[in-house]
């Protein structure tokens, strides 16, 4: 027990007489034990989502161990783990290691991971558990996007802060530096910039892993990217005067990029007076070429956004002569 592979040991047998006083020793035999060093410090250091939604897993272990396999297990509920990857590491082992796992879907939920090493004596050692950062975003009716993510938690890892990034029209910028206790954010979009109808976000946890010797190593744990499509806003005038300053009836759309649009004007009996699928087309108060009298007319406006969301506005407009 507790023999070291690097040491040379000598053994002999000593016999004692049952009547006392007599001792006899055998010859001395020496050997250097052929031992397989066990894994003792297998520990996850970082778990990060790549831009193409694979997962990079970083770990460390004691390099004197003789490991024949390292296996990667994943779970979406931190209970039922499945084998998703396995490797045969070269000996001697490296202190810092990384594997890219490609079977999980970190863009749909947070993924939990554990590693298991098996040495030459078929003894297994299980690492700590870690999980990816899963970021979600929801459009709000007040022209804002609400973002939420799970905290990054890993043994011996300290979150220094979170970096929140924002991508608009292909340009990515740092939006905010947030304290380690913050896991939500509300981003106000600019209604005058149609490109902000669809904004993508990314969270990065800046972390420090503490090694057994007390030193630290810096890591960056990246979340999935989530994109939020804002609600198309429909602003409708309540009256128009074809012979005055407001000569056409048409709504003003905010965040109408790549939407399908349809507007219909109806008389009091439900008959169609005007119909268009072009947002810039307006109704001039006519039924074909015939001028219509002053009065109230019904409208139905439908907008379908690229994500399939449908928005409908109905009401009446006063035609002033």
C-alpha positions in Angstrom: 0.0 0.0 0.0 1.2 3.6 -0.9 4.1 2.2 -2.9 5.7 4.6 -5.3 6.6 3.6 -8.9 9.9 5.5 -8.8 11.2 3.8 -5.7 13.3 0.6 -5.2 12.1 -1.6 -2.4 13.9 -4.5 -0.5 12.1 -7.3 1.3 13.1 -10.1 3.7 11.3 -12.5 6.1 12.2 -12.7 9.8 11.2 -15.7 11.8 10.8 -15.8 15.6 11.1 -19.0 17.7 7.9 -19.8 19.7 10.2 -20.7 22.7 11.7 -17.2 22.5 15.2 -15.9 22.1 15.8 -17.2 18.6 15.5 -15.0 15.4 16.3 -16.0 11.8 16.2 -13.7 8.7 15.8 -14.8 5.1 17.8 -13.5 2.2 17.0 -10.0 0.8 15.1 -9.6 -2.4 14.7 -6.2 -4.1 12.3 -4.9 -6.7 11.0 -1.7 -8.3 7.1 -2.1 -8.4 5.4 -1.9 -11.8 2.5 0.3 -10.7 -0.2 2.2 -12.7 -0.5 5.7 -11.3 -4.2 6.5 -10.6 -5.9 9.7 -11.7 -6.5 11.9 -8.7 -7.3 15.5 -9.9 -9.4 15.3 -13.0 -11.2 18.7 -13.1 -13.1 20.7 -15.7 -11.7 24.1 -16.2 -14.0 25.7 -18.8 -17.0 24.9 -21.1 -17.6 27.3 -24.0 -19.9 27.3 -27.0 -18.2 27.9 -30.4 -19.7 30.1 -33.1 -20.9 27.0 -35.0 -22.6 25.6 -31.9 -20.1 23.0 -30.9 -18.8 22.9 -27.3 -15.2 23.2 -26.3 -14.4 21.4 -23.0 -11.2 22.3 -21.1 -9.8 20.1 -18.3 -6.7 19.4 -16.2 -5.4 16.3 -14.3 -2.3 14.9 -12.6 0.1 14.2 -15.4 1.8 11.2 -13.7 -1.4 9.2 -14.1 -1.4 6.4 -16.7 -4.8 7.0 -18.4 -6.0 4.8 -21.2 -9.3 6.6 -22.0 -11.1 9.8 -21.3 -14.8 9.9 -21.9 -17.2 12.8 -22.3 -20.7 12.6 -20.9 -23.5 15.1 -21.5 -27.0 15.8 -20.2 -29.7 18.4 -20.6 -31.1 17.8 -17.1 -28.0 17.2 -15.0 -29.3 13.7 -14.3 -29.3 11.4 -17.3 -25.8 11.5 -18.8 -24.9 9.9 -22.1 -21.6 9.2 -23.7 -20.9 11.7 -26.5 -17.1 11.4 -27.1 -14.1 9.3 -26.1 -10.3 9.7 -26.6 -7.1 7.7 -25.9 -4.7 10.3 -24.6 -1.0 10.0 -25.2 1.2 9.4 -22.2 2.8 11.3 -20.5 -0.4 13.4 -20.0 -0.5 17.2 -20.7 -1.6 19.5 -17.9 -4.1 21.5 -19.9 -6.4 19.7 -22.3 -9.2 20.5 -24.7 -11.8 18.5 -26.6 -14.5 19.8 -29.0 -17.8 18.0 -28.6 -20.1 18.2 -31.7 -23.2 16.1 -30.9 -25.0 18.3 -28.4 -27.2 21.3 -29.3 -26.2 24.2 -26.9 -28.3 26.6 -29.1 -31.5 25.0 -27.8 -30.7 24.5 -24.1 -27.9 24.5 -21.5 -25.8 21.3 -21.7 -24.2 19.7 -18.6 -20.9 17.8 -18.9 -18.8 15.4 -16.9 -15.5 13.6 -17.8 -14.5 10.2 -16.8 -10.9 8.8 -17.0 -10.0 5.1 -16.9 -6.4 4.1 -16.0 -4.4 1.0 -17.0 -5.9 -0.9 -14.1 -9.4 -0.1 -15.3 -10.0 2.2 -12.3 -12.3 5.1 -13.2 -12.3 8.7 -11.9 -15.2 11.1 -12.5 -14.7 14.9 -12.8 -16.8 17.7 -11.5 -19.9 18.8 -13.4 -20.2 22.0 -15.6 -22.7 23.4 -18.0 -22.8 25.8 -21.0 -24.3 29.3 -20.8 -27.7 29.3 -22.5 -28.8 32.7 -23.6 -32.4 33.6 -24.5 -33.9 36.8 -25.9 -37.5 38.0 -26.0 -38.9 41.0 -27.9 -41.0 43.3 -25.7 -43.8 45.6 -26.8 -42.0 48.7 -25.6 -39.3 48.5 -28.3 -36.8 46.6 -26.0 -35.3 43.1 -26.0 -35.1 41.2 -22.7 -32.1 38.8 -22.4 -31.6 36.1 -19.8 -29.0 33.4 -19.2 -28.0 30.8 -16.6 -25.0 31.6 -14.4 -21.7 30.0 -15.2 -20.9 27.7 -12.2 -17.9 25.4 -12.0 -15.9 24.1 -9.0 -12.8 26.2 -8.4 -13.8 28.7 -11.0 -14.6 32.4 -10.2 -16.7 34.5 -12.6 -15.0 37.9 -12.9 -17.7 39.5 -15.0 -20.0 38.9 -18.0 -19.4 40.6 -21.4 -22.6 41.2 -23.4 -22.2 41.6 -27.1 -24.7 43.0 -29.7 -24.7 42.3 -33.4 -26.6 44.6 -35.8 -26.3 44.2 -39.6 -23.2 42.0 -39.3 -21.4 44.4 -36.9 -20.6 43.1 -33.4 -19.9 45.5 -30.5 -19.5 45.1 -26.8 -22.8 46.3 -25.3 -22.2 46.1 -21.6 -19.8 44.8 -18.9 -21.9 43.2 -16.2 -21.1 42.0 -12.6 -20.9 38.2 -12.0 -24.3 38.2 -10.1 -26.2 39.6 -13.1 -28.0 37.1 -15.4 -30.4 39.3 -17.3 -30.4 42.6 -19.3 -32.9 44.8 -21.1 -31.7 46.4 -24.4 -33.6 49.3 -25.9 -33.6 49.2 -29.7 -33.7 52.3 -32.0 -36.9 52.5 -34.0 -35.3 54.9 -36.4 -32.8 52.2 -37.4 -34.6 49.5 -39.4 -31.6 47.2 -39.0 -32.4 46.9 -35.3 -35.6 45.0 -36.2 -33.3 41.9 -35.7 -30.5 42.1 -33.2 -28.3 39.2 -32.2 -26.6 38.8 -28.8 -23.8 36.8 -27.1 -22.7 36.5 -23.5 -19.1 35.7 -22.4 -18.2 34.8 -18.9 -14.7 36.0 -18.0 -13.4 33.5 -15.4 -10.4 32.4 -13.3 -9.7 28.7 -12.5 -7.7 28.1 -9.4 -5.1 25.3 -9.8 -4.1 23.0 -6.9 -0.9 25.0 -6.3 -2.9 28.1 -5.8 -2.1 29.8 -9.1 -4.9 30.8 -11.5 -5.6 30.5 -15.2 -8.0 32.8 -17.1 -10.7 31.5 -19.4 -13.6 32.9 -21.4 -16.9 30.9 -21.5 -19.0 31.8 -24.5 -22.8 31.3 -24.7 -24.8 30.4 -27.7 -25.9 33.4 -29.9 -29.5 34.3 -29.8 -31.3 36.7 -32.2 -34.4 38.7 -31.3 -36.8 40.0 -33.9 -38.7 43.1 -32.7 -42.4 43.5 -33.2 -43.4 45.5 -36.3 -45.2 48.6 -35.1 -48.2 49.8 -37.0 -49.2 53.5 -36.5 -52.5 54.3 -38.2 -53.9 57.9 -38.8 -57.6 58.3 -37.8 -58.5 60.7 -40.7 -57.2 61.9 -44.0 -58.3 64.6 -46.6 -57.5 63.7 -50.3 -57.8 67.4 -51.2 -55.8 68.6 -48.2 -52.4 68.1 -46.8 -52.8 64.4 -45.9 -53.9 63.1 -49.3 -53.5 59.4 -48.8 -54.4 57.0 -46.1 -51.6 54.6 -45.2 -50.1 53.4 -42.0 -46.5 54.1 -40.8 -44.6 50.9 -40.1 -41.6 50.7 -37.8 -39.4 47.6 -38.2 -40.9 46.5 -41.4 -37.8 45.0 -42.9 -38.6 41.9 -45.0 -42.3 41.7 -43.9 -45.3 40.6 -45.9 -47.8 43.4 -45.9 -51.5 43.5 -46.7 -54.1 46.3 -46.3 -57.7 46.3 -47.3 -60.3 49.2 -47.1 -63.9 48.2 -46.7 -67.3 50.0 -46.9 -69.9 49.6 -44.3 -71.3 46.4 -45.9 -67.9 44.7 -46.1 -67.3 45.4 -49.7 -63.6 45.9 -50.8 -62.8 49.4 -51.9 -59.0 49.2 -52.0 -56.4 46.6 -51.5 -52.6 46.6 -51.6 -49.5 44.6 -50.6 -47.1 47.5 -50.9 -46.6 49.5 -47.7 -45.9 52.7 -49.6 -49.2 52.5 -51.5 -52.0 54.6 -49.9 -55.7 54.9 -50.4 -56.8 58.1 -52.0 -60.5 57.9 -51.1 -61.6 56.3 -54.3 -63.3 53.1 -55.4 -61.4 52.6 -58.6 -61.9 55.9 -60.4 -65.0 56.9 -58.4 -64.6 59.5 -55.7 -66.2 58.3 -52.4 -68.2 60.6 -50.1 -67.1 61.8 -46.8 -67.6 59.3 -44.0 -66.0 56.5 -42.0 -64.5 53.4 -43.6 -63.0 50.3 -42.1 -59.5 49.0 -42.6 -57.8 45.7 -42.0 -53.9 45.7 -41.9 -51.9 42.4 -41.6 -48.2 42.1 -41.3 -46.3 38.8 -41.3 -42.7 39.0 -40.0 -39.8 36.8 -41.2 -40.1 34.7 -38.0 -43.7 33.9 -38.8 -45.2 36.3 -36.2 -48.4 37.9 -37.5 -49.7 41.3 -36.4 -53.2 42.6 -37.3 -54.6 46.0 -36.9 -58.3 46.8 -37.5 -60.3 50.1 -37.2 -62.0 52.9 -38.9 -60.7 56.0 -40.7 -62.6 59.2 -41.4 -62.5 60.4 -45.1 -62.7 64.2 -45.0 -64.0 66.2 -48.1 
